[in-house]
Amino acid sequence: MAAPFVVPGPSGVAVRARLRVSETDAAVLAEVGMFLGALASRDLAVRSRQGLAHDAAMWAARKREISGGSSARWAGSITKATHDQWALARRGQVAQMGWLRGQIAAIEARLARPLRAKADKRAGLVRGYGSRAEWHAKARRLHGLKDRLGRLEADWAAGRVRVVRGGKQLARLRHHLDEAGLDGQAWRKRWQAARMFLSADGESGKRFGNETIRITPDGSVSVRLPAALAHLASAPHGRYLLDATAHFRHRGEEWADRITAGRAVAYRIHHDPARGRWYVTACWQRTPASVLPLNAALAGGVVAVDMNDDHLAAWRLDVHGNPVGEPKRFSYDLSGTAAHRDAQIRHALTRLLHHTQQCGSAAIAIEDLDFAESKTREKHGRNKRFRRLLSRFPTARLKARLVAMAAEQHIAIVAVDPAYTSRWGAQHWQQPLTTSTRKTTPHDAAAVAIGRRALGHPIRRRTTPPPHDRSDRVGHRTAQAGPESRRREEPRPRIPGPRSRVVPPGHGENAGDQRAQHRSEHATEHASWQQDSLPLSF
């Protein structure tokens, strides 16, 4: 069982503002973006051909070649973006090879089992396929996966990547315009907008933190034009001054402080052809906040959150692991467009953070989930509905959003091991927390289990005392296992020996220490189980 830990905050910031450009501004930006995009496409092709033989001298040669038609700063931004894209493709190849090897191993293990054989977890055996037809189809799929893995390994060894500026998905959409509801002209606008290049890295010590794309504190935007398009300049020193202004509503004061001090700020101007709008995104690095110690973050209790595909189930716990108040539910809808889903997640997280502040807690406990290995057909078989549920579960996006938004509110995020939280929460907490006026759901009980694990308490509740007609009159099992107790998350170990009091003479010598089992205030309970005097409030 992994120990809980405090998630470090983000180290970068990105804010976006709309540019209400005129027709002239739009035409100039489109021409500059397409010109620089063509240079970036050629540079990416050159870098891909160089493969593993690339070195600093080749990088300098590429930069000199691009500087002739643009400028040294534009060339630096283009070559850096090319290098980042090539490195991202390499990381994608590693991830793809790992996924393919996992799929191949899973299929081979199931093919080796007899048809309709049941799984044996103790022996480490998986279940067999249900029919001869399924076995044959999986055997064919195995050969296809091995062929894909072989080609991918050859590309990796040769340093060859396969990338498309603008995205493979948009490139393939060109052959399915009817299904997407687009015509050729609309697709062409999207394609050109995706391949434009209007990004400039920031420079510390320069005026307003960027010499290529400059935004002043009053919001005026100017772009340093490439040498080949210098005739479009409307301001001195080969610059084009836009009629539109940029105003960053979010983090505007922080952005203004940076550019006033001449600290580096990177900008990216991009076009959304579906809406017909232009945007500018400003991003910069920030000094990450120091990570609070776990004990300090949990000093005021914790708000535990169970993430689901349509809502967040939250419940506040005090430092002793007791649920306080009523459970809360923050719903969201993941249907529709990506922008709609993103807005729904942000709205739910905002309400969660406000609830945490109202409770007086300084920490939120979540599960350290990763469903990357659980989305395969080999693990869940034909349960397509469950696989789709896992696929649309917003684990990565929700965690990234929550960490970034919580850092601004000075709220710590504590990640815990997700093993058995839902099962044990429903087993030990759902029924005790259900009253005549409150119906506790399994998700609410799972939130309690997550919070107790973050606080260092076992999920298992203390067991009820024996009835009056047994042992020493309700004087047993009134304390819970402490955080330092080994194996405290597991069920109670079975004591060997007969279970009945009717035992023939000479039998039952190995029944265990009865004094430890049935007497109160005993130092130990069932060997490794350690007791402390920390009571529960209900």
Protein Blocks (a to p, Z undefined) as FASTA:
>chain_A
ZZdddddddfbdcddddddddfklmmmmmmmmmmmmmmmmmmmmmmmmnmmmpcfklmmm
mmmmmmmmmcfklmmmmmmmmmmmmmmmmmmmmmmmmmmmmmmmmmmmmmmpcehiacdf
knopacddfbfklmmmmmmmmmmmmmmmmmmmmmmmnopacddehijklmmmmmmmmmno
pafklmmmmmmmmmpccdddddehiahhiakbccdfkopacddddfklmmmpcbehhiac
dfbdcddfbhklmmmmmmmnopacdddddddfknopacddddddddddddddfklmmmno
padddddfkbccdddddfkopaehjdddddddfehjfklmmmmmmmmmmmmmmmmmmnop
abdcdddddfklmmpfklnomalmlmmmmmmpcfklmmmmmmmmmmmnopacddddfehk
lmmmmmmmmmmmpcfkbccdfklmmmmmmmmmmnopafbdcdddddfkgcjehighjbcc
dfklghklpccdddeddfbfbdcehihklnopfklmmpghifbgghjaccdfbdcfZZ
